[in-house]
Amino acid sequence: MPRFLHTADWQIGRQYASFAPDDAVALAEARISVIERIAGLATEETVDAVLVAGDVFDAQTVSDRTIRRLFNAMAAYTGPWILISGNHDAALAESVWTRAQRLEAVPANAHLALTPEVMEFGDAGFAILPAPLTQRHTMSDLTEWFDHAETTDGLLRIGLAHGSVQGILAEDENATNPISPERYQSAALDFLALGDWHGTKQINPHTWYSGTPEQDRFRGNDPGNVLLVDIPEVGTEPQVEILPIGRHPWIQMSEHLAVSSDLDQLIGNIETQPEQAVVALRLEGEISLLGKQQLERALSVAEARFRSLGYDLSGLSLQPTEDDIAALHADGYVGDVITEFRDQQEGEGGEVARDAMAILASMLLEKQAQGGDG
Amino acid sequence: MKLLRLKAEQLRQFRAPVEIKDLEPGINLFTGPNESGKSTLVRAIRAAFFERHKSSSVEDLQPWGDSAAVPTVELDFEWEEQSWKLVKSFLKKKRCDLTVDGAPYSGDDAEEKLSSLLGYEFAAKGASKQQHWGIPGLLWVEQGAGQEIQAPVEHAGQHLKAALGGNLGEVTSSTGDELINQVTAERAKLLTTTGKPTGNYAKAIADVEALQDQFDALQDRIQQYRQQVDRLGQLREEQSQAETERLWETYRQQAKEAEARLNEVESWQREQDRDQQAFKGCQTSIQTTLELLSGFHSQQQDLARREDEKKAAEQQQADLEARKPASEAALEEAKQAHEAARKALKLAQQHQQRKELVRELEGIDAELVNDKSKLARAKALHASLLENRQKQQSQQIDPQTILRLKEVVSALDRLAIQQDAVATRLQFDLTDDHSVTLDGQSLAGQSEHLLIEPGEVAIKGVGSLRVLPGGEDVAEIARAKQSLTDEQESLLTRLRVTSLAEAEERLKQLQTLEQAIQQDESVLKELAPEGLEALSDQLQLKQARKDALAPQIQALPEQEEDSPSPSRAEAQQESAAEALAGAQAANQTLKSELLLAEQALNRARQEWERLSNELQAPDRKQREKQAGEQLAELRTNERRLSDQLAEREAQIKQANPDALKQDVQRLTKSADAAEKQEESRRFELIQLQARLESAGAEGLEEQSAELKVELDRATRRKRELERHANALDFLLARLTEHRLELTRQLQAPLQKHLNHYLQLLFPEASLNVDENLIPEVLVRQGHGGEERGQFNELSFGAREQMALISRLAYADLLQEANKPTLIILDDALVHSDAERLKAMKRVLYDAAQRHQILLFTCHPDNWRDLGVVARDVDGLM
């Protein structure tokens, strides 16, 4: 009974510009290391092939080194890898695939299905019907030829395609690369392995999106998995097991702070997030000086725990309490200035007032500290 | 605060106690000359308040040389209806006792009380200095320190602030000032004073820009790469299509077919040409044959012509021949005429020559006659000359000698006269003629004798008388006379004459002779300039010539009557010569014409003969006939060929070879083009492939993504710094704004008081104070409008005035805040002119309504109109 690993959307070469450089590097690295894990898993589960449904590379002109690294990462599994081209890495006249071939980086067990032709693996008992993308923009259903494609009797017919199933997916940004949801039927496919949707999703028992093995954006639609597919016999329903393999969950948090207990809750929340997560925190509301100190401390701790922590505090206004002001010993006109800033944080020019307030508060606190020592 | 009584003892010059009582609430004027103790009194008051009683730095208080003294000061004053009494002594006995309405304080407590009342500090150790004097430092003006206002205000600062009330807050809140400094420093790291980015902020902006540029550049290249990839795909497609179609093969095939057809047509063309040639040849042959035939015909005509020609030539020759003798004859005639003329000419010439010779002969004859006479005369002259010269020679006489003779003679005459005059005269009248002798000479009669030398007169019978003529002169004269006579003798001898007259006569003769000689000589010269010989020779020559001429003349013929003149003869000869030449020429011409005519005749004859012979040839007829037959044949050929040509022409036209040619060209070119396109496409593909390979290797998109990471990071950093800079800017602005506001609140009342006094000095003037309440700018209404002057740039006197006014304003402020204000002025306003001083007095008077003022001066005259009685310090001691 043939067994496969189904994966897609590796997006090798993607860079994360909005992160700090260290984090960006690590996240880019993570995309390669997950391949290694997939290879390990494939060997472990003794699969007959690994199906990669497109968007292997994030761009055509990734560096030579990146190309080699990818194929190196696949080394741990020596069985067949079948890869098709997606929209990011379309098989154009000149593409990352032709480059890879020129570099002789493609190992023998890596089958590049760059033309819509049946690929038979008779010994293993299956045939692959690939629908690779060969243009920058494709408007037609590239899986159409499946319907008339002939394969040797007795071989499983496995479709491998990259696109958006019509009528099912909510996003219509991909008006390109449509795929008929009935394809498995009309083409008598035992399994249609799809790519392009980054979350694991079942369309029907024979048609699945594996999703990207390493999450690459904040939208939560169940990424970070590979599918272990067992197909008992020709014509039977495949048994699909979802195996998590990603390392870095991406978590978005948005909170509103009004009272100090909100802050405590937030800090607690943060602490519960898993390590190595990629966290984006957005806060708004009000916070006292003391609260701000607490928050800063908590964020500093969290930063070390997470793979990456980004926070947006632009919606948070600094409202020093009477005690705060007293503690600052801001007498005379300095105190007036603080009051002025405090009131000015809402509305136009609020940001600069907030920042000025923060600077003033920190300077006064520093003086306090010095005064205490001196 | 009102000072009531002051007493000083053992203080400098006041060894004995000196007391001042009944001090007025307003102005108290103390006058006195220098060294009278005014300043000592001021020192006493200052010491009483400023110096700690325990201080050991107050030795200046001691009277000179008295180290055992105990300088003591007593002060009574009133404050808020309390009566304060202070007694302080220093050095040898340190003491400080204060009672406030009876309540006692002493030592340090007392001093604390005083300092907090008036607002000053004590020195931690040593003497009290300016920085300790606080408010009194501002109000108690020392000598020569009147114009200084900034330092006293600064030192009084804290106390002023403390005194002026808490609800005004801190003007220079030390926290506030430090903060402002800190914020300014922080801001300066990111923004320039004008608000432009600098430092890290500027760098961040630049970084973003640079990265953005790089990123954009990469994007362009990526775009280009994509376009090239698309082109690659396109080209591949085109290529595969072309491979399938293989258009060039089609074209080549078509071209081939067209070419084959064309070749066919061309072969027709060639045949056509050949036939055309043949046709042409045929026509030419026809032509030739026709010509031949006509040639035959014309030959006949020719012969006739030739005959005519021959005849004409014969005639010609004959004519010329006929003319020959005449020409000869003419020539002969001309020759003869010419000869005759020549002869005539020669004769005429000879005549001429004879004539000339005759003339010459006659001439020579004449000359000879002349010459002969000349020669004769010359000879005569020569002879006479010779004679005369001889005479001259013999009669030579020296005129100089004669002259001398003349002189001598006249001298002698003179001497004689002299002698006569000088000589002793012996005059006698004798009756007896024989008895008297003079020098042996008898004397008789009546006469006189001149005696120029001693003479002896002998009288017979009597004896002798020796007469000695006296005188030197006589002797002299006698001597002279003698010498001259001698000379005369010699001269005469030399001249060989006997007398002067003779000599002169001889001379005259000689002169005449000389004249004659000269005359003769000149005439001779005329006659025979080169001498007699020459003249003689010339004569000889001429004679010889004459002799020669005679036979010559004989030889020449004589002229006849009608023989022509040489010129006419010449003319005749010339014309004869011309005629001769003409005749010769004519003859010559005739000869040559004749020659030509003979030649022509020969030719004509030859031609005629030849032609005649030809026409006689036997086979001529034959050939003529042949030619006729040939002609007919040729005509037939011609027709045939013509038809053939026309037929083929039509054929060829139909086939349209031009079009075929174009087709071949077009199709061949098309095939070439198609192949070329294929080639260039292949080439482009290769190039493109190579370019894409190398570009791909660059990993542009990966680079771009990495760059984006950096760009975003740089942008975030820029944004952070931007926010930080803006916040600092804003913060600084707000802090300074607030501080300024606060200052203004303090400035206002001070300003008010200042201007109040200033009006008394400068109407409509104002003195602006800065944020530290120190006078800064004086604004006046001058001649040309508003005048602004910096305080520090005012004159010494003006500064004194402004400073004093400021102090008074401070005093007013303090008073409003219920603080004590005692004003002490030690020799103030020394640099003010009379005008200003007047105004200042009004100011002081006004201030004195509110404050007690102690005014010390050594110029009592200046202060008489203050409205107070001056106290003489001098009189205190």
Boltz contact constraints between the chains, C-beta under 6 A:
constraints:
  - contact:
      token1: [A, 13]
      token2: [B, 702]
      max_distance: 6.0
  - contact:
      token1: [A, 15]
      token2: [B, 705]
      max_distance: 6.0
  - contact:
      token1: [A, 15]
      token2: [B, 706]
      max_distance: 6.0
  - contact:
      token1: [A, 15]
      token2: [B, 709]
      max_distance: 6.0
  - contact:
      token1: [A, 17]
      token2: [B, 708]
      max_distance: 6.0
  - contact:
      token1: [A, 17]
      token2: [B, 709]
      max_distance: 6.0
  - contact:
      token1: [A, 17]
      token2: [B, 712]
      max_distance: 6.0
  - contact:
      token1: [A, 18]
      token2: [B, 712]
      max_distance: 6.0
  - contact:
      token1: [A, 24]
      token2: [B, 709]
      max_distance: 6.0
  - contact:
      token1: [A, 59]
      token2: [B, 701]
      max_distance: 6.0
  - contact:
      token1: [A, 61]
      token2: [B, 696]
      max_distance: 6.0
  - contact:
      token1: [A, 61]
      token2: [B, 699]
      max_distance: 6.0
  - contact:
      token1: [A, 61]
      token2: [B, 700]
      max_distance: 6.0
  - contact:
      token1: [A, 61]
      token2: [B, 701]
      max_distance: 6.0
  - contact:
      token1: [A, 62]
      token2: [B, 699]
      max_distance: 6.0
  - contact:
      token1: [A, 62]
      token2: [B, 702]
      max_distance: 6.0
  - contact:
      token1: [A, 63]
      token2: [B, 699]
      max_distance: 6.0
  - contact:
      token1: [A, 63]
      token2: [B, 702]
      max_distance: 6.0
  - contact:
      token1: [A, 64]
      token2: [B, 697]
      max_distance: 6.0
  - contact:
      token1: [A, 92]
      token2: [B, 229]
      max_distance: 6.0
  - contact:
      token1: [A, 92]
      token2: [B, 233]
      max_distance: 6.0
  - contact:
      token1: [A, 93]
      token2: [B, 229]
      max_distance: 6.0
  - contact:
      token1: [A, 93]
      token2: [B, 232]
      max_distance: 6.0
  - contact:
      token1: [A, 93]
      token2: [B, 233]
      max_distance: 6.0
  - contact:
      token1: [A, 93]
      token2: [B, 236]
      max_distance: 6.0
  - contact:
      token1: [A, 94]
      token2: [B, 229]
      max_distance: 6.0
  - contact:
      token1: [A, 94]
      token2: [B, 232]
      max_distance: 6.0
  - contact:
      token1: [A, 94]
      token2: [B, 692]
      max_distance: 6.0
  - contact:
      token1: [A, 99]
      token2: [B, 696]
      max_distance: 6.0
  - contact:
      token1: [A, 332]
      token2: [B, 169]
      max_distance: 6.0
  - contact:
      token1: [A, 332]
      token2: [B, 170]
      max_distance: 6.0
  - contact:
      token1: [A, 332]
      token2: [B, 173]
      max_distance: 6.0
  - contact:
      token1: [A, 332]
      token2: [B, 176]
      max_distance: 6.0
  - contact:
      token1: [A, 333]
      token2: [B, 176]
      max_distance: 6.0
  - contact:
      token1: [A, 333]
      token2: [B, 738]
      max_distance: 6.0
  - contact:
      token1: [A, 333]
      token2: [B, 739]
      max_distance: 6.0
  - contact:
      token1: [A, 333]
      token2: [B, 742]
      max_distance: 6.0
  - contact:
      token1: [A, 334]
      token2: [B, 175]
      max_distance: 6.0
  - contact:
      token1: [A, 334]
      token2: [B, 176]
      max_distance: 6.0
  - contact:
      token1: [A, 336]
      token2: [B, 738]
      max_distance: 6.0
  - contact:
      token1: [A, 337]
      token2: [B, 734]
      max_distance: 6.0
  - contact:
      token1: [A, 337]
      token2: [B, 735]
      max_distance: 6.0
  - contact:
      token1: [A, 337]
      token2: [B, 738]
      max_distance: 6.0
  - contact:
      token1: [A, 352]
      token2: [B, 726]
      max_distance: 6.0
  - contact:
      token1: [A, 352]
      token2: [B, 727]
      max_distance: 6.0
  - contact:
      token1: [A, 352]
      token2: [B, 730]
      max_distance: 6.0
  - contact:
      token1: [A, 355]
      token2: [B, 723]
      max_distance: 6.0
  - contact:
      token1: [A, 355]
      token2: [B, 727]
      max_distance: 6.0
  - contact:
      token1: [A, 356]
      token2: [B, 727]
      max_distance: 6.0
  - contact:
      token1: [A, 356]
      token2: [B, 730]
      max_distance: 6.0
  - contact:
      token1: [A, 356]
      token2: [B, 731]
      max_distance: 6.0
  - contact:
      token1: [A, 359]
      token2: [B, 727]
      max_distance: 6.0
  - contact:
      token1: [A, 359]
      token2: [B, 731]
      max_distance: 6.0
  - contact:
      token1: [A, 360]
      token2: [B, 731]
      max_distance: 6.0
